[in-house]
Each structure stands twice: as C-alpha cells, then as structure tokens.
Amino acid sequence: MSEPAKRPLAVALRYEAPHAPKVVAVGRGALGERIVETARAHGVPLETNAPLAEALARVELETKIPVELYEAMAVILAFILRAARPAPGLAP
C-alpha cells in the first residue's frame, strides 16, 4: 500500500523591522500553491524549508513567530536580503 501524496505547504510572513516576523498566511495543496503564485507575482523571494514551514504553520495568523524559531528565521531573512541586493558589479 502506498503512502498518500503530501500536499505542498506554503507559509507567508510579513517582516517589518525591528519587530519579529508575523505569519500572515498558511495553506496546503491548492491554497499553498496560490500563496506561492501570489508571492511570485509580487516579486517576493521564496525559500524552501519544509521543517520550518511545518513549524510556522502551527503559529496563529497575525502572530509573531516564537522565539524558538528566531535562529531559523535569521537564516531565511539573510537569504531574502541577499536576494534583494543587486549582484556586485551590476548597476542597481
């Protein structure tokens, strides 16, 4: 007997420095795909991290992420900041 296919999970965050990021949307399956499509359409950087997404999916919407996830989020925020910065030697 085969395992049922896992439905993709997407979690959207809002970050306004200096405050902790907030979870603003969570969705699995078609809703998760729609969250990703909306992010892409608005030029929002995406990061794939299934364990972090699972942990963030348990956070109530419009709630700051828990302290226990700060270190993992720091890695994601660093990725986003690098993605938003022009490559060296290229004009902005």
KAJO-V752474 format. One record per residue. RES is the residue in one letter. SS is DSSP state (@ for helix, = for strand, . for the rest). OMEGA is omega in whole degrees, -180 to 180 (none if undefined). D_CENTER is the distance of its C-alpha to the mean C-alpha in whole Angstrom. Layout:
RES,SS,OMEGA,D_CENTER
RES,SS,OMEGA,D_CENTER
This chain:
M,.,-178,33
S,.,178,30
E,.,176,26
P,.,180,25
A,.,177,22
K,.,177,18
R,.,-179,16
P,.,-179,13
L,=,174,10
A,=,177,7
V,=,178,5
A,=,-179,5
L,=,171,6
R,=,179,9
Y,.,175,10
E,.,-178,14
A,.,6,16
P,.,-176,18
H,.,177,16
A,.,177,13
P,.,177,10
K,=,173,10
V,=,-177,9
V,=,177,10
A,=,176,9
V,=,178,10
G,=,175,12
R,=,177,13
G,.,-176,16
A,@,179,17
L,@,176,14
G,@,178,11
E,@,179,13
R,@,177,13
I,@,-180,10
V,@,179,9
E,@,180,13
T,@,178,12
A,@,180,10
R,@,-179,12
A,@,-179,15
H,.,177,14
G,.,180,13
V,.,178,9
P,.,179,8
L,.,177,6
E,.,177,6
T,.,179,8
N,.,-173,8
A,@,-180,10
P,@,179,11
L,@,178,9
A,@,179,7
E,@,180,11
A,@,-179,11
L,@,-180,9
A,@,180,10
R,.,-179,13
V,.,179,13
E,.,180,15
L,.,-179,13
E,.,179,14
T,=,176,14
K,=,180,13
I,.,-180,12
P,.,-179,15
V,@,-178,16
E,@,-179,16
L,@,-178,12
Y,@,-177,13
E,@,179,14
A,@,180,11
M,@,178,9
A,@,178,12
V,@,180,11
I,@,180,8
L,@,177,9
A,@,177,12
F,@,-178,11
I,@,180,10
L,@,177,13
R,@,-179,15
A,@,-178,14
A,@,-177,15
R,.,177,18
P,.,178,21
A,.,179,22
P,.,178,26
G,.,178,29
L,.,178,27
A,.,178,28
P,.,none,25
